Amino acid sequence: AGCGASQAPARAAPPLLVATGDAPVSVADVTGPWSGPEWGRVVLNADGTGTYTDTYGTGPGRIVLHAAGDGYDGRWEESSRRFGTLHIVLSPSGREITGTWTPDPECTLGAMRGGALRWTRE
């Protein structure tokens, strides 16, 4: 996960909020430990929150998800200088999550590009 390097002052990341409402999938479907390149160990909780370990040394990153259509939309955050959005989909087997992540345009740390993600259940 990454954000563009710039000289702009850091601003507070938008708050991570869990959205609620009727949805065809449940965040509980992805609960548990996962791992993947550029994210490290990812732990997702039934309340839609989670953490990941592969950060720029800013401590564990945070994830907040909510069910959206056939998958999950959410936010990731490492610090007030590095945060963005993501969309993930659980495989039919329940053993893999694939998706995409995007840095927020206001990020001031890391590369200013998003990408694909792939996590496997531990």
C-alpha positions in Angstrom: 0.0 0.0 0.0 1.4 3.5 -0.7 0.9 7.2 -1.1 2.8 9.9 -3.0 5.9 11.6 -1.6 5.4 15.3 -1.3 6.3 18.3 0.8 2.7 19.0 1.7 2.0 19.1 5.4 0.3 16.0 6.8 -3.4 16.2 7.5 -5.5 14.0 9.7 -6.8 10.9 7.9 -10.5 10.7 7.6 -12.0 8.7 10.5 -12.4 5.0 9.9 -16.1 4.2 10.3 -18.0 0.9 10.0 -21.0 1.3 7.7 -24.1 -0.6 8.6 -27.2 -1.6 6.6 -28.7 -4.5 4.7 -26.2 -6.3 2.5 -26.1 -9.7 0.8 -22.8 -10.6 2.4 -21.6 -10.3 6.0 -18.2 -9.0 7.2 -18.2 -12.1 9.4 -17.5 -14.1 6.2 -14.0 -12.8 6.1 -13.2 -12.8 9.8 -9.9 -14.3 10.8 -6.2 -14.2 9.9 -5.0 -13.7 6.3 -1.6 -13.0 4.7 -0.5 -11.4 1.5 2.3 -9.5 -0.3 2.6 -5.8 0.6 0.1 -6.3 3.5 1.8 -8.9 5.7 -0.4 -10.5 8.3 -4.0 -9.3 8.1 -6.5 -10.0 10.9 -10.1 -9.1 10.2 -12.7 -9.0 13.0 -16.4 -9.7 12.8 -17.2 -6.0 13.6 -15.6 -4.9 10.3 -12.3 -3.7 11.8 -8.9 -5.2 11.3 -5.1 -4.7 11.3 -2.2 -5.5 9.0 1.6 -5.6 9.6 3.4 -4.6 6.4 3.7 -0.8 7.0 6.3 1.9 6.8 7.2 1.2 10.4 4.3 3.2 11.7 2.9 0.4 13.7 0.1 -1.9 12.6 -2.1 -0.6 9.9 -5.9 -0.4 10.4 -8.7 -1.6 8.1 -12.4 -1.0 8.3 -14.8 -2.8 6.0 -18.4 -3.0 5.2 -20.3 -5.4 3.0 -21.0 -3.9 -0.5 -22.6 -5.9 -3.3 -20.6 -9.1 -3.9 -17.7 -8.0 -1.7 -16.5 -5.4 0.8 -15.6 -1.7 0.6 -13.4 -0.1 3.1 -10.5 2.1 4.2 -7.0 1.3 5.2 -4.8 3.6 7.3 -1.2 3.5 8.6 -0.9 7.1 9.7 -2.2 10.6 8.9 0.2 10.6 5.9 -0.7 7.2 4.5 -4.3 6.0 4.0 -6.8 5.1 1.3 -9.6 2.9 0.1 -9.9 -0.8 -0.9 -12.4 -3.2 -2.4 -12.1 -6.9 -1.7 -14.0 -10.1 -2.7 -14.0 -13.4 -0.9 -13.4 -16.4 -3.2 -16.1 -19.1 -3.4 -13.8 -21.5 -1.5 -13.5 -18.9 1.3 -9.7 -19.4 1.3 -8.7 -16.3 -0.7 -9.5 -12.6 -0.9 -8.7 -10.6 -4.0 -9.2 -7.0 -4.6 -7.8 -3.5 -5.2 -6.5 -0.7 -3.1 -6.0 2.9 -3.8 -4.1 5.6 -1.9 -5.9 8.8 -1.1 -4.7 11.7 -3.3 -3.8 13.7 -0.1 -1.3 11.1 1.1 2.3 12.3 1.6 4.1 9.1 2.2 4.9 6.2 -0.2 4.3 5.7 -3.9 1.2 7.3 -5.4 -0.2 4.2 -7.0 -2.6 1.6 -6.0 -2.8 -2.0 -7.1 -4.2 -5.4 -6.8 -4.2 -7.4 -3.6 -4.4 -11.1 -2.8 -4.7 -12.5 0.7 -4.8 -16.2 1.6 -6.4 -17.5 4.7 -3.9 -18.7 7.4 
